Amino acid sequence: NLEGIAEHLVVMEMQFLTDEQKRAIANQRLGPQGLQSFNAFIKKIRGERGEEANGPEDRSEDIFGNPMMLSMLLCYLSPKENEM
């Protein structure tokens, strides 16, 4: 019987990452040199969209605020073995 199950379900809402959280994750995964690449990429993207570089920390429209999308970006920016 599924009629009474709703009261036992917990609804979760994903919160987007702040710029500070994104930088911390990028630094942890890429190191200091990779963090520079990450910052340059984000600055370029925001410049193309006409956003201020020092705007609000929380941007719900920032696709890289989504942890999965941030992870994909960091994989793209990670140094390749033949570049080391």
C-alpha positions as CSV (number, residue, x, y, z in Angstrom):
1,N,0.0,0.0,0.0
2,L,1.7,3.2,-1.2
3,E,-0.9,5.7,0.1
4,G,0.7,6.2,3.5
5,I,4.3,6.2,2.3
6,A,4.5,10.0,1.6
7,E,4.8,10.8,5.3
8,H,7.9,8.6,5.4
9,L,9.8,10.2,2.5
10,V,12.4,12.9,2.9
11,V,12.7,15.4,0.1
12,M,16.1,16.9,-0.5
13,E,17.0,19.9,-2.5
14,M,20.4,20.3,-4.1
15,Q,22.2,23.6,-3.2
16,F,24.6,25.1,-5.7
17,L,28.2,25.5,-4.7
18,T,29.5,29.0,-3.9
19,D,32.6,30.3,-5.7
20,E,34.7,29.7,-2.6
21,Q,33.6,26.1,-2.5
22,K,34.3,25.6,-6.2
23,R,37.8,27.1,-5.7
24,A,38.5,24.9,-2.7
25,I,37.5,21.7,-4.7
26,A,39.5,22.8,-7.7
27,N,42.5,23.4,-5.6
28,Q,42.2,20.0,-3.9
29,R,41.8,18.2,-7.2
30,L,44.1,20.2,-9.4
31,G,46.7,21.8,-7.1
32,P,47.9,25.4,-7.3
33,Q,48.7,25.4,-11.0
34,G,45.4,23.8,-11.9
35,L,43.6,26.3,-9.8
36,Q,45.1,29.1,-11.9
37,S,43.7,27.3,-15.0
38,F,40.3,27.0,-13.3
39,N,40.2,30.7,-12.3
40,A,41.2,31.7,-15.8
41,F,38.5,29.5,-17.3
42,I,35.8,30.8,-15.0
43,K,36.9,34.5,-15.6
44,K,36.7,33.9,-19.3
45,I,33.2,32.3,-19.2
46,R,31.9,35.1,-17.0
47,G,33.4,37.7,-19.2
48,E,31.7,36.2,-22.3
49,R,28.4,36.3,-20.5
50,G,28.9,39.9,-19.3
51,E,29.0,39.0,-15.6
52,E,31.2,40.9,-13.2
53,A,34.2,39.0,-11.9
54,N,33.5,40.0,-8.3
55,G,29.8,39.6,-8.4
56,P,27.6,37.6,-6.0
57,E,29.2,34.4,-4.7
58,D,26.0,32.3,-5.2
59,R,24.9,32.0,-8.8
60,S,22.1,29.6,-9.4
61,E,22.6,30.2,-13.2
62,D,26.3,29.2,-13.0
63,I,26.4,25.7,-14.5
64,F,29.6,24.8,-12.6
65,G,27.7,25.4,-9.3
66,N,26.3,22.0,-9.9
67,P,28.8,19.5,-8.3
68,M,28.6,17.0,-11.2
69,M,29.3,19.7,-13.8
70,L,32.1,21.0,-11.7
71,S,33.6,17.5,-11.6
72,M,33.4,17.3,-15.4
73,L,35.2,20.6,-15.8
74,L,37.9,19.6,-13.4
75,C,38.5,16.4,-15.4
76,Y,38.8,18.5,-18.5
77,L,41.3,20.9,-16.8
78,S,43.4,18.2,-15.1
79,P,46.9,17.9,-16.4
80,K,47.3,15.0,-18.8
81,E,50.1,12.5,-18.1
82,N,52.1,13.4,-21.2
83,E,52.0,17.1,-20.2
84,M,53.7,16.5,-16.9
